[in-house]
Amino acid sequence: MTSSWLPDFFPDNKYREARLAELYTDTQLILKEAKSTYDNFIQLLKVVNKEIAEVYKKANLTIPPVTDRDIFEGKKNLLKVNTTNTVISISSIVLDVVGVAAVGYLAPAATIMLVEAGVLAAETAATVLVSVLGMELLTVGGLLGGIFGVLIVGGTIVAVTFGIKALADWKARTQLRKGIYDMGQLRIKTKVALDRSKILCDSLASVKTTCQTLTKRLKGNDKFSDKDIQNLIKDAINPEIIKMENITEESTKQELERLDTERNSWTKEDQEGKDIISTESIPVFLNIAVGDPENSIPITPEGLKLIEIKGPHHLYPGMITTNKQLWPFCKTDNEASVIVVAFDNNGNILNEYPAVAESSALDRLTEDNTFTLIGNADNQPILINF
């Protein structure tokens, strides 16, 4: 993309921009894997609950109760919605060993899935996720708050930049440093939650194997007391619990630092933004690739046609915010007349906004709360201020 930075004074802003996008992508991949792990956990849990009940039935013992636990235990008020989607049913024997807190490691994945199910707004999800991960609340208008909604809905950030007229380069440097630090912390915390949730799955798999072995032995007329069964299940889980305890933010940070070293990441300022307090509301532009326009676009409004602009990063025209998708069109009978169409996440048209196709439009950023499309015949990247 064409950089807005003044290279003579702030030559490293382009590296800061790239580092922020890199950390964003890492975090996005972690959350994607967390969702898969969550699905695996739920399926394993159903099997394990049945296996435990079968063991106790074969042993002629009272089946232990199944306990309902909310993944957002103690933080349910943050969701601002009433939902049972975050409640899991788990055998009390397993819960007694792994502990109630362990269930909370599923919270990042559960947050994303609530958004995808339409239960939770992405803006609310951002606050929920940083809270359950033990981070400070997002600053409204701050850089991390500005891009978090895109992370929640799964958009792929190609680049991050700011309005040229609205933000001096030294301020951009400060905001990028803050964004890099915050996103770096988010990467660490989501990775810890992912790795611990994987071990939760391993724990369930171990219990499943133990129960299947017990069932076979009970069929062979072996005798087991309630205490015997509890101890065997505990023995199956304990090695995994030790592994879980060894996963810390420090060990995860070191693991991610090795990744950064292997791929030669620009990390010289990863800690520079630690003490920066972001309180300024600033225009943040995100170049977001969302796939093949022909497959992704919800609907083509009558009288319009999609503008296909391919910039140096092979950008697609779709832009995703926390609760809408923005697509640039032009009139079929007047290609110079640019219209940005806003769709909700179900593909319904929300509104149409007149746009301009000259870079000089930067002079009029957000003055009338409209969306400004910036591009030209030279196939410059599309930037939409939202």
TORBABA-639884 format. One record per residue (C-alpha): residue number from 0; z, x, y. Coordinates in Angstrom, 2 decimals. Example, Ala and Ser with C-alpha at 12.3 -4.5 7.8 and 13.67 -1.06 7.14 Angstrom:
<atoms>
<atom seq="0" c3="7.80" c1="12.30" c2="-4.50"/>
<atom seq="1" c3="7.14" c1="13.67" c2="-1.06"/>
</atoms>
This chain:
<atoms>
<atom seq="0" c3="0.00" c1="0.00" c2="0.00"/>
<atom seq="1" c3="-0.39" c1="1.02" c2="3.62"/>
<atom seq="2" c3="3.02" c1="2.23" c2="4.72"/>
<atom seq="3" c3="4.60" c1="1.03" c2="7.95"/>
<atom seq="4" c3="6.82" c1="4.10" c2="8.19"/>
<atom seq="5" c3="6.48" c1="6.80" c2="10.83"/>
<atom seq="6" c3="5.86" c1="9.81" c2="8.55"/>
<atom seq="7" c3="6.70" c1="12.41" c2="11.19"/>
<atom seq="8" c3="10.29" c1="11.15" c2="11.49"/>
<atom seq="9" c3="11.10" c1="9.37" c2="8.24"/>
<atom seq="10" c3="8.87" c1="10.86" c2="5.53"/>
<atom seq="11" c3="11.26" c1="9.84" c2="2.73"/>
<atom seq="12" c3="11.16" c1="6.10" c2="3.40"/>
<atom seq="13" c3="8.24" c1="5.76" c2="1.00"/>
<atom seq="14" c3="10.37" c1="7.37" c2="-1.72"/>
<atom seq="15" c3="13.28" c1="5.10" c2="-0.91"/>
<atom seq="16" c3="10.98" c1="2.11" c2="-1.16"/>
<atom seq="17" c3="9.67" c1="3.25" c2="-4.55"/>
<atom seq="18" c3="13.17" c1="3.99" c2="-5.85"/>
<atom seq="19" c3="14.39" c1="0.52" c2="-4.94"/>
<atom seq="20" c3="11.43" c1="-1.05" c2="-6.74"/>
<atom seq="21" c3="12.11" c1="1.18" c2="-9.77"/>
<atom seq="22" c3="15.78" c1="0.16" c2="-9.96"/>
<atom seq="23" c3="14.74" c1="-3.46" c2="-9.60"/>
<atom seq="24" c3="12.33" c1="-3.15" c2="-12.52"/>
<atom seq="25" c3="14.99" c1="-1.49" c2="-14.69"/>
<atom seq="26" c3="17.43" c1="-4.31" c2="-13.96"/>
<atom seq="27" c3="14.79" c1="-6.92" c2="-14.66"/>
<atom seq="28" c3="14.07" c1="-5.41" c2="-18.08"/>
<atom seq="29" c3="17.80" c1="-5.29" c2="-18.84"/>
<atom seq="30" c3="18.18" c1="-8.98" c2="-18.01"/>
<atom seq="31" c3="15.15" c1="-9.84" c2="-20.13"/>
<atom seq="32" c3="16.72" c1="-8.09" c2="-23.12"/>
<atom seq="33" c3="20.05" c1="-9.76" c2="-22.34"/>
<atom seq="34" c3="18.40" c1="-13.17" c2="-22.69"/>
<atom seq="35" c3="17.02" c1="-12.22" c2="-26.10"/>
<atom seq="36" c3="20.45" c1="-10.93" c2="-27.16"/>
<atom seq="37" c3="22.05" c1="-14.17" c2="-25.95"/>
<atom seq="38" c3="19.68" c1="-16.21" c2="-28.13"/>
<atom seq="39" c3="20.49" c1="-13.99" c2="-31.10"/>
<atom seq="40" c3="24.22" c1="-14.41" c2="-30.49"/>
<atom seq="41" c3="24.00" c1="-18.22" c2="-30.38"/>
<atom seq="42" c3="22.02" c1="-18.36" c2="-33.62"/>
<atom seq="43" c3="24.36" c1="-15.92" c2="-35.40"/>
<atom seq="44" c3="27.39" c1="-17.82" c2="-34.16"/>
<atom seq="45" c3="26.19" c1="-21.06" c2="-35.74"/>
<atom seq="46" c3="25.70" c1="-19.28" c2="-39.06"/>
<atom seq="47" c3="29.06" c1="-17.48" c2="-38.94"/>
<atom seq="48" c3="30.98" c1="-20.66" c2="-38.14"/>
<atom seq="49" c3="29.44" c1="-22.28" c2="-41.22"/>
<atom seq="50" c3="30.03" c1="-19.21" c2="-43.40"/>
<atom seq="51" c3="33.72" c1="-19.08" c2="-42.47"/>
<atom seq="52" c3="34.11" c1="-22.78" c2="-43.21"/>
<atom seq="53" c3="32.42" c1="-22.28" c2="-46.58"/>
<atom seq="54" c3="34.77" c1="-19.42" c2="-47.50"/>
<atom seq="55" c3="37.86" c1="-21.47" c2="-46.72"/>
<atom seq="56" c3="36.46" c1="-24.44" c2="-48.57"/>
<atom seq="57" c3="35.81" c1="-22.34" c2="-51.69"/>
<atom seq="58" c3="39.32" c1="-20.88" c2="-51.42"/>
<atom seq="59" c3="40.82" c1="-24.39" c2="-51.15"/>
<atom seq="60" c3="42.35" c1="-23.50" c2="-47.81"/>
<atom seq="61" c3="42.47" c1="-25.35" c2="-44.50"/>
<atom seq="62" c3="39.37" c1="-24.51" c2="-42.50"/>
<atom seq="63" c3="40.36" c1="-22.79" c2="-39.22"/>
<atom seq="64" c3="39.48" c1="-24.72" c2="-36.06"/>
<atom seq="65" c3="36.38" c1="-24.06" c2="-34.00"/>
<atom seq="66" c3="37.27" c1="-23.43" c2="-30.36"/>
<atom seq="67" c3="35.12" c1="-24.31" c2="-27.36"/>
<atom seq="68" c3="34.95" c1="-21.53" c2="-24.79"/>
<atom seq="69" c3="33.06" c1="-21.41" c2="-21.52"/>
<atom seq="70" c3="31.10" c1="-18.23" c2="-20.92"/>
<atom seq="71" c3="32.10" c1="-18.49" c2="-17.25"/>
<atom seq="72" c3="35.80" c1="-18.84" c2="-18.06"/>
<atom seq="73" c3="37.73" c1="-18.80" c2="-14.78"/>
<atom seq="74" c3="34.57" c1="-18.74" c2="-12.66"/>
<atom seq="75" c3="33.05" c1="-22.13" c2="-13.48"/>
<atom seq="76" c3="33.64" c1="-23.31" c2="-9.91"/>
<atom seq="77" c3="31.03" c1="-20.80" c2="-8.73"/>
<atom seq="78" c3="28.28" c1="-22.72" c2="-10.53"/>
<atom seq="79" c3="28.75" c1="-25.74" c2="-8.23"/>
<atom seq="80" c3="27.34" c1="-27.95" c2="-11.00"/>
<atom seq="81" c3="28.84" c1="-29.75" c2="-13.97"/>
<atom seq="82" c3="27.22" c1="-28.46" c2="-17.14"/>
<atom seq="83" c3="28.14" c1="-27.95" c2="-20.77"/>
<atom seq="84" c3="25.28" c1="-25.49" c2="-21.25"/>
<atom seq="85" c3="27.67" c1="-22.57" c2="-20.90"/>
<atom seq="86" c3="30.16" c1="-23.74" c2="-23.53"/>
<atom seq="87" c3="30.02" c1="-22.10" c2="-26.95"/>
<atom seq="88" c3="31.84" c1="-23.13" c2="-30.13"/>
<atom seq="89" c3="33.38" c1="-20.18" c2="-31.94"/>
<atom seq="90" c3="35.71" c1="-19.96" c2="-34.93"/>
<atom seq="91" c3="39.26" c1="-19.26" c2="-33.80"/>
<atom seq="92" c3="39.50" c1="-16.38" c2="-36.30"/>
<atom seq="93" c3="36.61" c1="-14.53" c2="-34.65"/>
<atom seq="94" c3="37.80" c1="-15.35" c2="-31.14"/>
<atom seq="95" c3="41.28" c1="-14.03" c2="-31.90"/>
<atom seq="96" c3="39.81" c1="-10.65" c2="-32.82"/>
<atom seq="97" c3="37.06" c1="-10.17" c2="-30.22"/>
<atom seq="98" c3="39.10" c1="-11.70" c2="-27.40"/>
<atom seq="99" c3="38.22" c1="-14.36" c2="-24.84"/>
<atom seq="100" c3="37.01" c1="-11.79" c2="-22.28"/>
<atom seq="101" c3="34.27" c1="-10.56" c2="-24.61"/>
<atom seq="102" c3="32.46" c1="-13.88" c2="-24.34"/>
<atom seq="103" c3="31.98" c1="-13.16" c2="-20.64"/>
<atom seq="104" c3="29.53" c1="-10.36" c2="-21.46"/>
<atom seq="105" c3="27.00" c1="-13.12" c2="-22.10"/>
<atom seq="106" c3="27.31" c1="-14.37" c2="-18.51"/>
<atom seq="107" c3="24.34" c1="-12.49" c2="-16.97"/>
<atom seq="108" c3="21.94" c1="-13.90" c2="-19.55"/>
<atom seq="109" c3="23.51" c1="-17.35" c2="-19.32"/>
<atom seq="110" c3="23.05" c1="-17.30" c2="-15.54"/>
<atom seq="111" c3="19.33" c1="-16.60" c2="-15.82"/>
<atom seq="112" c3="18.89" c1="-19.25" c2="-18.50"/>
<atom seq="113" c3="20.61" c1="-21.88" c2="-16.35"/>
<atom seq="114" c3="18.10" c1="-21.16" c2="-13.60"/>
<atom seq="115" c3="15.18" c1="-21.38" c2="-16.00"/>
<atom seq="116" c3="16.52" c1="-24.71" c2="-17.29"/>
<atom seq="117" c3="16.64" c1="-26.07" c2="-13.75"/>
<atom seq="118" c3="20.42" c1="-26.52" c2="-13.89"/>
<atom seq="119" c3="21.28" c1="-23.84" c2="-11.35"/>
<atom seq="120" c3="19.58" c1="-22.91" c2="-8.09"/>
<atom seq="121" c3="18.56" c1="-19.27" c2="-7.89"/>
<atom seq="122" c3="20.50" c1="-18.81" c2="-4.65"/>
<atom seq="123" c3="23.68" c1="-19.97" c2="-6.38"/>
<atom seq="124" c3="22.86" c1="-17.87" c2="-9.43"/>
<atom seq="125" c3="22.77" c1="-14.75" c2="-7.28"/>
<atom seq="126" c3="26.33" c1="-15.32" c2="-6.09"/>
<atom seq="127" c3="27.51" c1="-16.24" c2="-9.60"/>
<atom seq="128" c3="26.03" c1="-13.15" c2="-11.21"/>
<atom seq="129" c3="27.41" c1="-10.60" c2="-8.76"/>
<atom seq="130" c3="30.79" c1="-12.28" c2="-9.01"/>
<atom seq="131" c3="31.00" c1="-12.22" c2="-12.81"/>
<atom seq="132" c3="29.90" c1="-8.59" c2="-12.72"/>
<atom seq="133" c3="32.67" c1="-7.71" c2="-10.29"/>
<atom seq="134" c3="30.43" c1="-6.89" c2="-7.32"/>
<atom seq="135" c3="30.99" c1="-7.90" c2="-3.71"/>
<atom seq="136" c3="29.34" c1="-11.12" c2="-2.60"/>
<atom seq="137" c3="25.77" c1="-10.79" c2="-1.42"/>
<atom seq="138" c3="25.27" c1="-10.59" c2="2.31"/>
<atom seq="139" c3="23.07" c1="-13.39" c2="3.56"/>
<atom seq="140" c3="19.99" c1="-11.71" c2="4.99"/>
<atom seq="141" c3="20.90" c1="-8.36" c2="3.45"/>
<atom seq="142" c3="18.30" c1="-6.52" c2="1.41"/>
<atom seq="143" c3="19.84" c1="-7.11" c2="-2.02"/>
<atom seq="144" c3="20.38" c1="-10.77" c2="-1.20"/>
<atom seq="145" c3="16.77" c1="-10.95" c2="-0.07"/>
<atom seq="146" c3="15.30" c1="-9.72" c2="-3.34"/>
<atom seq="147" c3="17.85" c1="-11.12" c2="-5.77"/>
<atom seq="148" c3="16.21" c1="-14.52" c2="-6.03"/>
<atom seq="149" c3="12.98" c1="-12.88" c2="-7.12"/>
<atom seq="150" c3="14.90" c1="-11.02" c2="-9.83"/>
<atom seq="151" c3="16.46" c1="-14.28" c2="-11.01"/>
<atom seq="152" c3="13.12" c1="-16.09" c2="-11.37"/>
<atom seq="153" c3="11.43" c1="-13.12" c2="-13.00"/>
<atom seq="154" c3="8.99" c1="-11.94" c2="-10.34"/>
<atom seq="155" c3="7.77" c1="-8.35" c2="-10.63"/>
<atom seq="156" c3="8.22" c1="-6.46" c2="-7.39"/>
<atom seq="157" c3="5.41" c1="-4.04" c2="-6.68"/>
<atom seq="158" c3="6.77" c1="-2.91" c2="-3.33"/>
<atom seq="159" c3="9.44" c1="-3.69" c2="-0.76"/>
<atom seq="160" c3="8.96" c1="-3.23" c2="2.96"/>
<atom seq="161" c3="10.02" c1="-4.67" c2="6.33"/>
<atom seq="162" c3="8.40" c1="-6.05" c2="9.46"/>
<atom seq="163" c3="7.08" c1="-3.24" c2="11.64"/>
<atom seq="164" c3="7.99" c1="-4.89" c2="14.92"/>
<atom seq="165" c3="11.30" c1="-6.29" c2="13.73"/>
<atom seq="166" c3="12.90" c1="-3.22" c2="12.22"/>
<atom seq="167" c3="12.93" c1="0.35" c2="13.52"/>
<atom seq="168" c3="12.37" c1="3.05" c2="10.91"/>
<atom seq="169" c3="15.91" c1="4.39" c2="11.14"/>
<atom seq="170" c3="17.20" c1="0.88" c2="10.43"/>
<atom seq="171" c3="14.79" c1="0.58" c2="7.53"/>
<atom seq="172" c3="16.16" c1="3.83" c2="6.14"/>
<atom seq="173" c3="19.70" c1="2.47" c2="6.36"/>
<atom seq="174" c3="18.78" c1="-0.82" c2="4.70"/>
<atom seq="175" c3="16.84" c1="0.92" c2="1.93"/>
<atom seq="176" c3="19.77" c1="3.23" c2="1.23"/>
<atom seq="177" c3="22.05" c1="0.20" c2="1.02"/>
<atom seq="178" c3="19.57" c1="-1.60" c2="-1.23"/>
<atom seq="179" c3="19.20" c1="1.41" c2="-3.53"/>
<atom seq="180" c3="22.96" c1="1.74" c2="-3.95"/>
<atom seq="181" c3="23.52" c1="-1.97" c2="-4.54"/>
<atom seq="182" c3="20.65" c1="-2.30" c2="-7.00"/>
<atom seq="183" c3="21.84" c1="0.85" c2="-8.77"/>
<atom seq="184" c3="25.27" c1="-0.72" c2="-9.23"/>
<atom seq="185" c3="23.69" c1="-3.93" c2="-10.47"/>
<atom seq="186" c3="21.63" c1="-1.92" c2="-12.96"/>
<atom seq="187" c3="24.77" c1="-0.26" c2="-14.35"/>
<atom seq="188" c3="26.80" c1="-3.45" c2="-14.61"/>
<atom seq="189" c3="24.06" c1="-5.51" c2="-16.25"/>
<atom seq="190" c3="23.46" c1="-2.68" c2="-18.73"/>
<atom seq="191" c3="27.16" c1="-2.59" c2="-19.64"/>
<atom seq="192" c3="27.13" c1="-6.35" c2="-20.22"/>
<atom seq="193" c3="23.95" c1="-6.07" c2="-22.30"/>
<atom seq="194" c3="25.24" c1="-3.29" c2="-24.53"/>
<atom seq="195" c3="28.56" c1="-5.03" c2="-25.08"/>
<atom seq="196" c3="26.84" c1="-8.32" c2="-25.90"/>
<atom seq="197" c3="24.72" c1="-6.47" c2="-28.45"/>
<atom seq="198" c3="27.92" c1="-5.31" c2="-30.12"/>
<atom seq="199" c3="29.17" c1="-8.89" c2="-30.10"/>
<atom seq="200" c3="26.09" c1="-9.72" c2="-32.14"/>
<atom seq="201" c3="26.80" c1="-6.80" c2="-34.47"/>
<atom seq="202" c3="30.35" c1="-8.14" c2="-34.90"/>
<atom seq="203" c3="29.03" c1="-11.54" c2="-35.94"/>
<atom seq="204" c3="26.56" c1="-9.94" c2="-38.33"/>
<atom seq="205" c3="29.43" c1="-8.02" c2="-39.96"/>
<atom seq="206" c3="31.49" c1="-11.20" c2="-40.31"/>
<atom seq="207" c3="28.49" c1="-12.96" c2="-41.83"/>
<atom seq="208" c3="28.11" c1="-10.23" c2="-44.47"/>
<atom seq="209" c3="31.85" c1="-10.27" c2="-45.22"/>
<atom seq="210" c3="31.86" c1="-14.06" c2="-45.64"/>
<atom seq="211" c3="28.86" c1="-13.98" c2="-47.95"/>
<atom seq="212" c3="30.61" c1="-11.36" c2="-50.10"/>
<atom seq="213" c3="33.80" c1="-13.43" c2="-50.16"/>
<atom seq="214" c3="31.89" c1="-16.56" c2="-51.18"/>
<atom seq="215" c3="30.38" c1="-14.73" c2="-54.15"/>
<atom seq="216" c3="33.77" c1="-13.37" c2="-55.20"/>
<atom seq="217" c3="35.38" c1="-16.80" c2="-54.91"/>
<atom seq="218" c3="32.70" c1="-18.19" c2="-57.19"/>
<atom seq="219" c3="33.82" c1="-15.52" c2="-59.65"/>
<atom seq="220" c3="37.34" c1="-16.96" c2="-59.55"/>
<atom seq="221" c3="38.82" c1="-14.25" c2="-57.30"/>
<atom seq="222" c3="41.78" c1="-15.51" c2="-55.29"/>
<atom seq="223" c3="42.26" c1="-14.98" c2="-51.56"/>
<atom seq="224" c3="44.97" c1="-16.22" c2="-49.25"/>
<atom seq="225" c3="44.45" c1="-17.23" c2="-45.64"/>
<atom seq="226" c3="45.96" c1="-13.90" c2="-44.59"/>
<atom seq="227" c3="43.62" c1="-11.99" c2="-46.92"/>
<atom seq="228" c3="40.56" c1="-13.64" c2="-45.40"/>
<atom seq="229" c3="41.76" c1="-13.07" c2="-41.85"/>
<atom seq="230" c3="42.39" c1="-9.39" c2="-42.56"/>
<atom seq="231" c3="38.94" c1="-8.92" c2="-44.12"/>
<atom seq="232" c3="37.26" c1="-10.55" c2="-41.12"/>
<atom seq="233" c3="39.37" c1="-8.43" c2="-38.79"/>
<atom seq="234" c3="38.37" c1="-5.30" c2="-40.72"/>
<atom seq="235" c3="34.72" c1="-6.30" c2="-40.32"/>
<atom seq="236" c3="35.02" c1="-6.71" c2="-36.56"/>
<atom seq="237" c3="37.38" c1="-3.90" c2="-35.55"/>
<atom seq="238" c3="34.86" c1="-1.00" c2="-35.84"/>
<atom seq="239" c3="32.53" c1="-2.92" c2="-33.51"/>
<atom seq="240" c3="35.36" c1="-3.57" c2="-31.06"/>
<atom seq="241" c3="36.00" c1="0.19" c2="-30.87"/>
<atom seq="242" c3="32.32" c1="0.74" c2="-30.08"/>
<atom seq="243" c3="32.53" c1="-1.92" c2="-27.38"/>
<atom seq="244" c3="35.53" c1="-0.25" c2="-25.78"/>
<atom seq="245" c3="33.60" c1="3.02" c2="-25.63"/>
<atom seq="246" c3="30.91" c1="1.40" c2="-23.50"/>
<atom seq="247" c3="32.10" c1="1.91" c2="-19.94"/>
<atom seq="248" c3="30.45" c1="1.95" c2="-16.55"/>
<atom seq="249" c3="30.77" c1="5.74" c2="-16.50"/>
<atom seq="250" c3="29.13" c1="6.24" c2="-19.91"/>
<atom seq="251" c3="26.39" c1="3.78" c2="-18.97"/>
<atom seq="252" c3="25.85" c1="5.52" c2="-15.64"/>
<atom seq="253" c3="25.36" c1="8.82" c2="-17.48"/>
<atom seq="254" c3="22.89" c1="7.19" c2="-19.87"/>
<atom seq="255" c3="20.85" c1="5.79" c2="-16.99"/>
<atom seq="256" c3="20.96" c1="9.12" c2="-15.17"/>
<atom seq="257" c3="19.39" c1="10.73" c2="-18.25"/>
<atom seq="258" c3="16.64" c1="8.11" c2="-18.08"/>
<atom seq="259" c3="16.06" c1="8.92" c2="-14.41"/>
<atom seq="260" c3="15.89" c1="12.64" c2="-15.20"/>
<atom seq="261" c3="13.39" c1="12.13" c2="-18.02"/>
<atom seq="262" c3="11.01" c1="10.18" c2="-15.81"/>
<atom seq="263" c3="11.59" c1="12.38" c2="-12.75"/>
<atom seq="264" c3="12.95" c1="9.57" c2="-10.59"/>
<atom seq="265" c3="13.74" c1="10.12" c2="-6.91"/>
<atom seq="266" c3="17.54" c1="9.92" c2="-7.04"/>
<atom seq="267" c3="18.68" c1="12.16" c2="-4.18"/>
<atom seq="268" c3="20.04" c1="9.21" c2="-2.17"/>
<atom seq="269" c3="21.36" c1="6.94" c2="-4.92"/>
<atom seq="270" c3="24.88" c1="7.15" c2="-3.46"/>
<atom seq="271" c3="24.01" c1="7.29" c2="0.25"/>
<atom seq="272" c3="24.38" c1="3.55" c2="0.76"/>
<atom seq="273" c3="27.84" c1="3.24" c2="-0.78"/>
<atom seq="274" c3="29.70" c1="2.75" c2="2.50"/>
<atom seq="275" c3="26.97" c1="0.91" c2="4.38"/>
<atom seq="276" c3="27.90" c1="-2.65" c2="5.30"/>
<atom seq="277" c3="24.83" c1="-4.87" c2="5.59"/>
<atom seq="278" c3="25.39" c1="-7.74" c2="8.01"/>
<atom seq="279" c3="22.06" c1="-7.88" c2="9.80"/>
<atom seq="280" c3="19.57" c1="-10.58" c2="8.86"/>
<atom seq="281" c3="16.22" c1="-8.83" c2="8.59"/>
<atom seq="282" c3="12.69" c1="-9.83" c2="7.58"/>
<atom seq="283" c3="12.12" c1="-8.57" c2="4.05"/>
<atom seq="284" c3="8.63" c1="-8.50" c2="2.57"/>
<atom seq="285" c3="8.11" c1="-8.38" c2="-1.18"/>
<atom seq="286" c3="4.77" c1="-7.66" c2="-2.82"/>
<atom seq="287" c3="5.11" c1="-9.45" c2="-6.14"/>
<atom seq="288" c3="2.71" c1="-9.43" c2="-9.06"/>
<atom seq="289" c3="2.96" c1="-12.63" c2="-11.08"/>
<atom seq="290" c3="0.04" c1="-12.31" c2="-13.47"/>
<atom seq="291" c3="-3.54" c1="-13.53" c2="-13.61"/>
<atom seq="292" c3="-4.08" c1="-16.00" c2="-10.77"/>
<atom seq="293" c3="-6.27" c1="-18.23" c2="-12.93"/>
<atom seq="294" c3="-3.46" c1="-18.63" c2="-15.44"/>
<atom seq="295" c3="-0.52" c1="-18.71" c2="-13.04"/>
<atom seq="296" c3="-1.58" c1="-20.95" c2="-10.20"/>
<atom seq="297" c3="-0.01" c1="-24.43" c2="-10.49"/>
<atom seq="298" c3="-2.87" c1="-26.43" c2="-8.98"/>
<atom seq="299" c3="-5.76" c1="-25.90" c2="-6.57"/>
<atom seq="300" c3="-5.43" c1="-28.35" c2="-3.68"/>
<atom seq="301" c3="-8.52" c1="-30.34" c2="-2.79"/>
<atom seq="302" c3="-10.75" c1="-28.63" c2="-0.26"/>
<atom seq="303" c3="-9.19" c1="-25.20" c2="-0.81"/>
<atom seq="304" c3="-9.97" c1="-22.19" c2="-2.94"/>
<atom seq="305" c3="-7.76" c1="-19.31" c2="-3.98"/>
<atom seq="306" c3="-7.97" c1="-16.06" c2="-2.03"/>
<atom seq="307" c3="-8.17" c1="-13.18" c2="-4.46"/>
<atom seq="308" c3="-7.14" c1="-9.98" c2="-2.74"/>
<atom seq="309" c3="-6.83" c1="-6.80" c2="-4.76"/>
<atom seq="310" c3="-4.96" c1="-4.12" c2="-2.91"/>
<atom seq="311" c3="-4.32" c1="-0.54" c2="-4.00"/>
<atom seq="312" c3="-1.59" c1="-1.76" c2="-6.36"/>
<atom seq="313" c3="-3.80" c1="-4.47" c2="-7.85"/>
<atom seq="314" c3="-1.63" c1="-7.17" c2="-6.34"/>
<atom seq="315" c3="-2.08" c1="-10.78" c2="-7.28"/>
<atom seq="316" c3="-1.87" c1="-13.44" c2="-4.61"/>
<atom seq="317" c3="1.14" c1="-15.34" c2="-5.94"/>
<atom seq="318" c3="4.47" c1="-14.83" c2="-4.21"/>
<atom seq="319" c3="7.71" c1="-16.09" c2="-5.76"/>
<atom seq="320" c3="10.87" c1="-16.81" c2="-3.82"/>
<atom seq="321" c3="14.12" c1="-18.20" c2="-5.17"/>
<atom seq="322" c3="12.92" c1="-21.78" c2="-5.28"/>
<atom seq="323" c3="9.21" c1="-21.83" c2="-4.58"/>
<atom seq="324" c3="5.89" c1="-20.12" c2="-5.20"/>
<atom seq="325" c3="3.59" c1="-19.27" c2="-2.30"/>
<atom seq="326" c3="-0.16" c1="-18.95" c2="-2.82"/>
<atom seq="327" c3="-2.81" c1="-18.07" c2="-0.21"/>
<atom seq="328" c3="-5.92" c1="-20.24" c2="-0.05"/>
<atom seq="329" c3="-8.82" c1="-20.63" c2="2.31"/>
<atom seq="330" c3="-10.86" c1="-23.73" c2="3.05"/>
<atom seq="331" c3="-13.92" c1="-24.08" c2="0.85"/>
<atom seq="332" c3="-16.07" c1="-24.69" c2="3.93"/>
<atom seq="333" c3="-14.40" c1="-22.08" c2="6.14"/>
<atom seq="334" c3="-13.18" c1="-18.88" c2="4.50"/>
<atom seq="335" c3="-11.69" c1="-17.67" c2="7.78"/>
<atom seq="336" c3="-9.24" c1="-20.57" c2="7.76"/>
<atom seq="337" c3="-6.28" c1="-19.34" c2="5.70"/>
<atom seq="338" c3="-3.65" c1="-21.71" c2="4.30"/>
<atom seq="339" c3="-0.48" c1="-20.74" c2="2.44"/>
<atom seq="340" c3="0.52" c1="-23.46" c2="-0.03"/>
<atom seq="341" c3="4.14" c1="-23.70" c2="-1.18"/>
<atom seq="342" c3="4.80" c1="-25.09" c2="-4.66"/>
<atom seq="343" c3="8.13" c1="-25.80" c2="-6.29"/>
<atom seq="344" c3="8.84" c1="-24.18" c2="-9.65"/>
<atom seq="345" c3="7.47" c1="-27.26" c2="-11.43"/>
<atom seq="346" c3="4.08" c1="-26.84" c2="-9.77"/>
<atom seq="347" c3="4.43" c1="-29.65" c2="-7.22"/>
<atom seq="348" c3="3.08" c1="-29.04" c2="-3.71"/>
<atom seq="349" c3="5.89" c1="-28.79" c2="-1.17"/>
<atom seq="350" c3="3.95" c1="-27.97" c2="1.97"/>
<atom seq="351" c3="0.94" c1="-26.21" c2="3.44"/>
<atom seq="352" c3="1.29" c1="-23.60" c2="6.18"/>
<atom seq="353" c3="-1.47" c1="-22.30" c2="8.46"/>
<atom seq="354" c3="-1.71" c1="-18.53" c2="8.22"/>
<atom seq="355" c3="-3.62" c1="-15.70" c2="9.83"/>
<atom seq="356" c3="-5.50" c1="-12.82" c2="8.34"/>
<atom seq="357" c3="-5.03" c1="-10.12" c2="10.94"/>
<atom seq="358" c3="-2.37" c1="-7.42" c2="10.84"/>
<atom seq="359" c3="-1.63" c1="-8.21" c2="14.50"/>
<atom seq="360" c3="0.21" c1="-11.26" c2="13.18"/>
<atom seq="361" c3="3.19" c1="-8.96" c2="12.74"/>
<atom seq="362" c3="3.83" c1="-9.50" c2="16.45"/>
<atom seq="363" c3="4.75" c1="-13.10" c2="15.71"/>
<atom seq="364" c3="7.08" c1="-12.64" c2="12.75"/>
<atom seq="365" c3="9.24" c1="-15.68" c2="11.96"/>
<atom seq="366" c3="9.26" c1="-16.90" c2="15.57"/>
<atom seq="367" c3="8.34" c1="-20.43" c2="14.50"/>
<atom seq="368" c3="9.63" c1="-20.30" c2="10.93"/>
<atom seq="369" c3="6.14" c1="-20.35" c2="9.46"/>
<atom seq="370" c3="4.85" c1="-18.16" c2="6.68"/>
<atom seq="371" c3="2.53" c1="-15.42" c2="7.82"/>
<atom seq="372" c3="-0.15" c1="-14.07" c2="5.54"/>
<atom seq="373" c3="-1.29" c1="-10.57" c2="6.40"/>
<atom seq="374" c3="-4.53" c1="-9.29" c2="4.99"/>
<atom seq="375" c3="-8.09" c1="-8.58" c2="6.02"/>
<atom seq="376" c3="-11.59" c1="-7.90" c2="4.77"/>
<atom seq="377" c3="-10.54" c1="-4.38" c2="3.79"/>
<atom seq="378" c3="-8.48" c1="-5.85" c2="0.94"/>
<atom seq="379" c3="-5.10" c1="-4.86" c2="2.31"/>
<atom seq="380" c3="-2.07" c1="-6.12" c2="0.36"/>
<atom seq="381" c3="-0.87" c1="-9.61" c2="1.07"/>
<atom seq="382" c3="2.56" c1="-9.81" c2="2.68"/>
<atom seq="383" c3="4.23" c1="-13.16" c2="3.09"/>
<atom seq="384" c3="7.41" c1="-13.49" c2="5.09"/>
<atom seq="385" c3="9.78" c1="-15.98" c2="3.54"/>
</atoms>
